[in-house]
Amino acid sequence: MRIAVIGTGYVGLVTGTCFAEMGNTVWCVDVNEEKIENLKKGIIPIYEPGLSEMVERNHAVKTLNFTRDIRDALEKSEVVFIAVGTPMGENGSADLQYVLAVAKEIGANMKRHMVIVDKSTVPVGTSEKVRAAVQAELDVRSSDLTFDVVSNPEFLKEGSAIADCMKPDRIVIGVDSERAAAVMRELYKPYVMNTENFILMDIPSAEMTKYAANSMLATKISFMNEISNICERVGADVNKVRRGIGSDRRIGFSFIYPGCGYGGSCFPKDVQALIKTASEFGYESKLLQSVEDVNHAQKEVLVRKIKERFGDDLSDKTFAVWGLAFKPDTDDMRESPAITILKELTASGAKIHAYDPKAVREAKECYLKGDQNITYCDNKYEALQEADALILITEWKEFRSPDFYEIKRLLKEPVIFDGRNQYDVKRVKEYGIDYYQIGVRAAAGEVEQ
């Protein structure tokens, strides 16, 4: 098939590249000239394992093309994906200005029947707004061209997006015509061997599915963090509780790991957008608001533990921080707990030695820009030098089995604050390290566990 993908952000670039990998001819369109020129040179604006090689391979054989010319891309295509950003507005709703701007461009430039696919994460009712925007431009042109609008929410996970795209656990398609359904079946046939994974539904239900999925996962995270806070107060160990409840197949182990809160481009924005959508239709979503409240509070838990150990005034303290991205295998720092934690610590006078395998540039240039109390290090052990304690925020693989002898040797005090409960408590205690976890009352090394 011939496909145009408008937007070369995370979703657009991964989606377009994976379509090209299956033999389709794809034109990825973006208004940012520098980004397009860099993509042509193989310079990828995001970190995603395996993506760079796939882009380079498909661009070389011209199944994957990059352009700023939406008119040319539409002229060559039969399906167009809208994959631009939908940032959170000031009132919590999804900002659709970029989606609707693209819809207007499509209406102004299309020259044949088009299947227009909403790939961006959008609230219920967006397809009708897209349809109206396209039709308004066709009316200006006095054109009788026809088109279909489809909702095709993405379920890619940063860090495993290529695998998620090439071997999806489900494809959700919202349509209101058999013609559009047939096109989408053909497009996704190479990806879905089991037809049960290709789920057709009406458009509003497809739009809702994305928000419901992310809100459900966010709810599991906040629930477990709520349990961890109760465990800490009553003297229970949340790690043992997690194993106890996760063995129940109705619950499972996914997304029930205690931590310092969720972040990223999806969960915070989508939960807020669904709360706003519910409000617009006269419903107060108390559960989802609580999910958000718990998550915001959870980002303060490590700071509280640190101040309980070292005091409120941290002006004479230096902390090594491992991990800045909101999750491993990405450089994405949007809504990362690290932002809140580091800002709270530096506001209390602390100095930070920070290390992350991929997100240092994002921290320096955007999310922690200008903070003179933060020094960025080239490796995890360099960050430990002259530090009073280690704070682990992101569970990168290279942090899973560190040299605890080296950690103890380099730190001024043998103290670890672990925001992801990565290590075995008894094992860390054997090294003579005070080890603080989420959802556990005291540090290993101070009391018997």
C-alpha positions as CSV (number, residue, x, y, z in Angstrom):
1,M,0.0,0.0,0.0
2,R,0.9,3.7,-0.4
3,I,0.8,5.4,3.0
4,A,1.3,9.0,4.2
5,V,2.1,9.5,7.9
6,I,1.8,13.1,9.1
7,G,4.0,13.7,12.1
8,T,7.5,12.2,12.7
9,G,7.3,12.1,16.5
10,Y,7.4,8.9,18.4
11,V,4.2,7.3,17.1
12,G,4.5,8.6,13.6
13,L,8.1,7.6,13.0
14,V,7.7,4.1,14.5
15,T,4.4,3.5,12.7
16,G,5.7,4.7,9.4
17,T,8.9,2.7,9.7
18,C,7.2,-0.5,10.6
19,F,4.7,-0.2,7.7
20,A,7.7,0.3,5.4
21,E,9.4,-2.8,6.9
22,M,6.5,-4.9,5.6
23,G,6.9,-3.7,2.0
24,N,4.5,-0.7,1.9
25,T,5.7,2.6,0.5
26,V,5.6,5.3,3.1
27,W,6.0,9.0,3.1
28,C,6.6,10.5,6.5
29,V,5.7,14.2,6.6
30,D,6.7,16.9,9.1
31,V,6.8,20.7,9.0
32,N,10.2,20.7,10.8
33,E,12.8,21.1,8.0
34,E,15.7,20.2,10.3
35,K,14.1,17.0,11.5
36,I,13.3,15.9,8.0
37,E,16.8,16.6,6.7
38,N,18.3,14.8,9.7
39,L,16.0,11.8,9.1
40,K,17.2,11.6,5.5
41,K,20.7,11.4,6.9
42,G,19.8,8.7,9.3
43,I,19.8,11.0,12.4
44,I,16.9,9.8,14.6
45,P,15.3,12.4,17.0
46,I,14.4,9.8,19.6
47,Y,16.0,6.8,21.2
48,E,14.2,3.5,20.6
49,P,16.0,0.2,20.4
50,G,16.2,-1.1,16.8
51,L,14.6,2.0,15.2
52,S,17.6,3.6,13.8
53,E,18.7,0.5,11.9
54,M,15.2,-0.1,10.5
55,V,14.9,3.6,9.4
56,E,18.2,3.4,7.6
57,R,17.5,0.1,5.9
58,N,14.1,1.2,4.5
59,H,15.1,4.7,3.6
60,A,18.0,3.2,1.5
61,V,15.5,1.1,-0.6
62,K,13.0,4.0,-0.8
63,T,10.2,2.2,1.0
64,L,10.5,4.9,3.7
65,N,10.6,8.5,2.5
66,F,10.8,11.8,4.4
67,T,9.3,15.1,3.2
68,R,7.8,18.4,4.2
69,D,5.5,18.4,1.2
70,I,2.1,17.1,2.4
71,R,0.5,17.8,-1.0
72,D,3.0,15.5,-2.7
73,A,2.7,12.8,-0.1
74,L,-1.1,12.8,-0.3
75,E,-1.0,12.7,-4.1
76,K,1.0,9.5,-3.9
77,S,-1.0,7.8,-1.1
78,E,-4.3,6.1,-0.6
79,V,-4.2,6.0,3.2
80,V,-3.1,8.9,5.5
81,F,-2.3,8.6,9.2
82,I,-2.6,11.6,11.5
83,A,0.2,11.1,14.1
84,V,0.8,14.5,15.5
85,G,1.0,15.4,19.2
86,T,-2.0,16.0,21.4
87,P,-0.4,17.7,24.4
88,M,-2.4,18.3,27.6
89,G,-4.2,21.6,27.6
90,E,-4.3,23.9,30.6
91,N,-7.6,22.4,31.7
92,G,-6.4,18.8,31.4
93,S,-8.1,18.1,28.1
94,A,-6.2,16.9,25.0
95,D,-5.2,19.8,22.8
96,L,-6.4,19.0,19.3
97,Q,-5.1,22.0,17.4
98,Y,-2.4,20.0,15.6
99,V,-4.7,17.2,14.7
100,L,-7.3,19.5,13.2
101,A,-4.7,21.6,11.4
102,V,-3.6,18.4,9.7
103,A,-7.2,17.5,8.8
104,K,-7.6,20.9,7.2
105,E,-4.4,20.3,5.2
106,I,-5.7,16.9,4.0
107,G,-9.0,18.5,2.9
108,A,-7.2,21.2,1.1
109,N,-4.8,18.9,-0.8
110,M,-6.4,15.5,-1.3
111,K,-7.0,14.5,-4.9
112,R,-8.7,11.1,-4.6
113,H,-10.8,9.1,-2.1
114,M,-8.7,8.9,1.1
115,V,-8.9,6.8,4.2
116,I,-7.9,9.2,7.0
117,V,-6.7,7.4,10.1
118,D,-6.5,9.0,13.5
119,K,-3.4,7.5,15.1
120,S,-2.8,10.2,17.6
121,T,-4.3,9.7,21.0
122,V,-7.5,11.6,20.9
123,P,-10.7,11.8,23.0
124,V,-14.1,10.5,22.0
125,G,-15.6,12.7,19.3
126,T,-12.4,13.7,17.6
127,S,-13.2,11.7,14.4
128,E,-16.3,13.9,13.9
129,K,-14.2,17.0,14.3
130,V,-11.7,15.7,11.8
131,R,-14.5,14.8,9.4
132,A,-15.9,18.3,9.7
133,A,-12.5,19.9,9.2
134,V,-11.8,17.9,6.0
135,Q,-15.3,18.4,4.6
136,A,-15.1,22.2,5.2
137,E,-12.0,22.4,3.1
138,L,-13.5,20.2,0.3
139,D,-16.6,22.5,0.4
140,V,-14.3,25.6,-0.1
141,R,-12.9,23.8,-3.2
142,S,-16.4,22.8,-4.4
143,S,-15.1,19.3,-4.5
144,D,-17.2,16.1,-4.4
145,L,-14.3,13.9,-3.3
146,T,-15.2,11.3,-0.7
147,F,-13.2,10.1,2.3
148,D,-13.4,7.8,5.3
149,V,-12.3,8.6,8.9
150,V,-10.9,5.7,11.0
151,S,-9.8,5.5,14.6
152,N,-6.7,3.3,15.1
153,P,-5.3,4.0,18.5
154,E,-1.7,2.9,19.1
155,F,-0.6,0.7,22.0
156,L,3.2,1.0,21.6
157,K,5.4,0.9,24.7
158,E,8.5,3.0,24.6
159,G,11.5,0.8,24.8
160,S,9.7,-2.1,23.0
161,A,7.8,-0.2,20.3
162,I,9.3,-2.1,17.3
163,A,8.2,-5.5,18.7
164,D,4.8,-4.0,19.8
165,C,4.3,-2.7,16.2
166,M,5.5,-5.8,14.3
167,K,3.8,-8.3,16.6
168,P,0.9,-6.5,18.2
169,D,-1.2,-8.2,20.8
170,R,-4.3,-6.4,19.3
171,I,-5.2,-4.0,16.5
172,V,-8.2,-1.8,17.4
173,I,-10.0,-0.3,14.4
174,G,-12.9,2.1,14.7
175,V,-14.9,2.4,11.4
176,D,-18.3,3.4,10.1
177,S,-18.0,1.9,6.5
178,E,-17.1,-1.5,5.1
179,R,-14.9,0.1,2.6
180,A,-12.6,1.5,5.3
181,A,-12.7,-1.7,7.2
182,A,-11.5,-3.6,4.1
183,V,-8.6,-1.2,3.6
184,M,-7.5,-1.6,7.2
185,R,-7.8,-5.4,7.1
186,E,-5.5,-5.5,4.1
187,L,-3.0,-3.1,5.7
188,Y,-2.7,-5.0,8.9
189,K,-3.0,-8.5,7.6
190,P,0.8,-9.1,7.6
191,Y,0.9,-8.2,11.3
192,V,-2.0,-10.2,12.7
193,M,-1.9,-13.9,12.1
194,N,-4.7,-14.5,14.6
195,T,-7.8,-12.7,13.3
196,E,-9.1,-12.5,16.9
197,N,-6.5,-9.9,17.5
198,F,-8.0,-7.6,14.8
199,I,-10.8,-5.9,16.6
200,L,-13.3,-3.9,14.6
201,M,-15.7,-1.6,16.4
202,D,-17.5,1.7,16.1
203,I,-15.3,4.9,16.1
204,P,-16.3,6.2,19.6
205,S,-15.5,2.9,21.2
206,A,-12.1,2.8,19.5
207,E,-11.3,6.3,20.7
208,M,-12.4,5.3,24.2
209,T,-10.4,2.1,24.2
210,K,-7.0,3.8,24.2
211,Y,-7.9,6.0,27.2
212,A,-9.5,3.1,29.1
213,A,-6.4,0.9,28.6
214,N,-3.9,3.5,29.8
215,S,-6.1,4.6,32.7
216,M,-6.5,1.0,33.8
217,L,-2.7,0.5,33.8
218,A,-2.2,3.8,35.7
219,T,-4.8,2.7,38.2
220,K,-2.8,-0.5,38.9
221,I,0.3,1.5,39.4
222,S,-1.3,3.9,41.8
223,F,-3.1,1.2,43.6
224,M,0.2,-0.7,44.3
225,N,1.8,2.6,45.4
226,E,-1.1,3.2,47.8
227,I,-0.6,-0.3,49.2
228,S,3.1,0.4,49.6
229,N,2.4,3.5,51.6
230,I,0.1,1.5,53.9
231,C,2.6,-1.3,54.2
232,E,5.3,1.1,55.3
233,R,3.1,2.4,58.1
234,V,1.9,-1.0,59.4
235,G,5.2,-2.7,59.2
236,A,4.5,-5.0,56.2
237,D,6.9,-5.5,53.3
238,V,5.3,-4.4,50.0
239,N,7.6,-6.7,48.0
240,K,6.2,-9.8,49.8
241,V,2.7,-8.4,49.4
242,R,3.2,-8.0,45.7
243,R,4.3,-11.6,45.3
244,G,1.3,-12.7,47.4
245,I,-1.3,-10.9,45.3
246,G,0.5,-11.2,41.9
247,S,0.2,-15.0,42.0
248,D,-3.6,-14.6,41.7
249,R,-4.2,-15.0,38.0
250,R,-7.0,-12.5,38.2
251,I,-4.5,-9.8,39.3
252,G,-1.2,-10.9,37.7
253,F,2.3,-9.3,38.2
254,S,2.1,-6.6,35.4
255,F,2.1,-3.1,36.7
256,I,2.0,-3.9,40.4
257,Y,5.6,-3.0,41.2
258,P,5.8,-0.3,43.8
259,G,7.8,2.8,42.8
260,C,8.1,6.5,42.7
261,G,5.2,7.1,40.4
262,Y,4.4,6.8,36.7
263,G,5.4,9.4,34.0
264,G,5.9,9.5,30.3
265,S,3.9,10.9,27.4
266,C,0.8,8.8,27.9
267,F,-0.4,7.9,31.4
268,P,-0.5,11.4,32.9
269,K,-2.0,13.0,29.9
270,D,-4.5,10.3,29.1
271,V,-5.8,10.0,32.7
272,Q,-6.3,13.7,32.8
273,A,-8.0,13.8,29.4
274,L,-10.4,11.0,30.4
275,I,-11.2,12.9,33.6
276,K,-11.9,16.0,31.6
277,T,-14.0,14.1,29.0
278,A,-16.1,12.6,31.8
279,S,-16.6,16.0,33.3
280,E,-17.8,17.5,30.0
281,F,-20.5,14.8,29.9
282,G,-21.6,15.5,33.5
283,Y,-19.7,12.7,35.3
284,E,-17.2,13.1,38.1
285,S,-14.5,10.4,37.8
286,K,-13.5,10.1,41.5
287,L,-11.4,7.0,40.9
288,L,-9.3,8.4,38.2
289,Q,-8.8,11.7,40.1
290,S,-7.5,9.6,43.0
291,V,-5.2,7.7,40.7
292,E,-3.6,11.1,39.7
293,D,-3.5,12.3,43.3
294,V,-1.7,9.2,44.5
295,N,0.8,9.5,41.6
296,H,1.6,13.1,42.3
297,A,2.2,12.3,46.0
298,Q,4.2,9.2,45.2
299,K,6.9,11.3,43.5
300,E,7.6,12.9,46.9
301,V,8.1,9.6,48.8
302,L,11.8,9.3,48.1
303,V,12.4,12.9,49.0
304,R,10.7,12.3,52.4
305,K,12.8,9.3,53.1
306,I,16.0,11.2,52.2
307,K,15.1,14.1,54.5
308,E,14.2,11.7,57.3
309,R,17.7,10.3,57.1
310,F,19.7,13.6,56.4
311,G,17.4,16.4,57.6
312,D,15.5,19.1,55.8
313,D,18.5,21.2,55.1
314,L,20.5,19.4,52.4
315,S,22.9,22.2,51.6
316,D,26.0,20.2,52.7
317,K,24.8,17.0,50.9
318,T,25.6,15.5,47.5
319,F,23.5,12.7,46.0
320,A,24.3,10.3,43.2
321,V,21.2,9.8,41.0
322,W,20.9,6.8,38.7
323,G,18.2,7.2,36.1
324,L,16.5,10.3,34.7
325,A,14.1,8.9,32.0
326,F,10.6,8.0,33.0
327,K,11.3,4.3,32.2
328,P,14.3,2.3,30.9
329,D,15.1,2.0,27.2
330,T,14.0,5.5,26.3
331,D,15.4,9.0,26.5
332,D,11.9,10.4,27.2
333,M,11.7,12.5,30.4
334,R,8.2,13.7,30.1
335,E,6.5,13.7,33.5
336,S,9.4,11.6,34.9
337,P,9.5,11.3,38.7
338,A,13.2,12.3,38.4
339,I,12.2,15.8,37.5
340,T,10.2,16.3,40.7
341,I,12.7,14.5,42.9
342,L,15.8,16.4,41.7
343,K,14.0,19.8,41.8
344,E,12.9,19.1,45.4
345,L,16.4,18.1,46.5
346,T,18.2,21.0,44.8
347,A,15.6,23.4,46.3
348,S,16.7,22.1,49.7
349,G,20.3,22.9,48.8
350,A,21.5,19.5,47.7
351,K,24.1,18.9,44.9
352,I,23.3,16.1,42.4
353,H,25.6,13.9,40.4
354,A,23.3,12.5,37.8
355,Y,23.7,9.6,35.3
356,D,21.3,8.1,32.7
357,P,22.3,6.0,29.7
358,K,20.2,8.0,27.3
359,A,18.4,10.9,28.9
360,V,21.2,13.3,29.9
361,R,20.7,15.5,26.9
362,E,17.0,15.8,27.5
363,A,17.7,16.8,31.1
364,K,20.4,19.3,30.2
365,E,18.5,21.0,27.4
366,C,14.9,20.9,28.6
367,Y,13.6,19.4,31.8
368,L,16.4,20.4,34.3
369,K,17.9,23.1,32.2
370,G,19.9,25.7,34.0
371,D,20.0,24.0,37.4
372,Q,23.6,24.7,38.6
373,N,23.3,22.2,41.4
374,I,23.2,19.3,39.0
375,T,26.4,17.8,37.5
376,Y,26.0,15.1,34.7
377,C,28.3,12.1,34.7
378,D,29.5,9.7,32.0
379,N,28.9,6.5,33.9
380,K,27.2,5.3,37.0
381,Y,30.3,4.9,39.2
382,E,31.6,8.4,38.4
383,A,28.3,9.7,39.8
384,L,29.0,8.0,43.2
385,Q,32.3,9.9,43.8
386,E,32.1,12.3,46.8
387,A,28.3,11.6,47.1
388,D,26.6,11.0,50.5
389,A,24.1,8.5,49.1
390,L,22.8,6.8,45.9
391,I,19.3,7.4,44.7
392,L,18.0,4.9,42.1
393,I,15.1,6.3,40.0
394,T,14.9,4.4,36.7
395,E,15.4,0.7,36.4
396,W,17.8,0.4,33.5
397,K,19.4,-3.0,33.0
398,E,22.9,-1.8,33.8
399,F,21.7,-0.9,37.3
400,R,20.3,-4.3,38.1
401,S,23.5,-6.0,39.2
402,P,26.0,-3.3,40.3
403,D,29.2,-3.8,42.2
404,F,28.1,-3.2,45.7
405,Y,31.7,-3.2,47.0
406,E,32.4,-0.3,44.6
407,I,29.2,1.5,45.6
408,K,30.2,1.3,49.3
409,R,33.8,2.3,48.6
410,L,32.9,5.4,46.6
411,L,30.1,6.8,48.7
412,K,30.8,8.9,51.7
413,E,28.1,7.0,53.5
414,P,26.9,3.5,52.5
415,V,23.3,4.5,51.8
416,I,21.0,3.6,48.9
417,F,17.5,5.0,48.3
418,D,15.8,2.8,45.7
419,G,12.7,4.1,44.0
420,R,12.2,0.9,42.1
421,N,12.9,-1.8,44.8
422,Q,15.5,-3.4,42.5
423,Y,17.7,-5.3,44.9
424,D,17.4,-8.1,47.4
425,V,17.3,-6.6,50.9
426,K,19.3,-9.3,52.6
427,R,21.9,-9.3,49.9
428,V,22.5,-5.5,50.1
429,K,22.6,-5.8,53.9
430,E,25.5,-8.2,53.6
431,Y,27.6,-5.4,52.1
432,G,26.9,-3.2,55.1
433,I,24.8,-0.7,53.1
434,D,21.7,1.0,54.5
435,Y,19.1,0.3,51.9
436,Y,15.8,2.2,51.7
437,Q,13.0,0.9,49.6
438,I,9.5,2.0,48.7
439,G,6.9,0.5,51.0
440,V,9.3,-0.8,53.6
441,R,9.4,0.9,57.0
442,A,13.2,0.9,57.8
443,A,16.4,0.5,56.0
444,A,18.1,-2.8,55.6
445,G,21.2,-2.5,57.7
446,E,19.4,-0.6,60.5
447,V,17.0,-3.3,61.6
448,E,16.4,-7.0,60.9
449,Q,14.0,-7.6,58.0
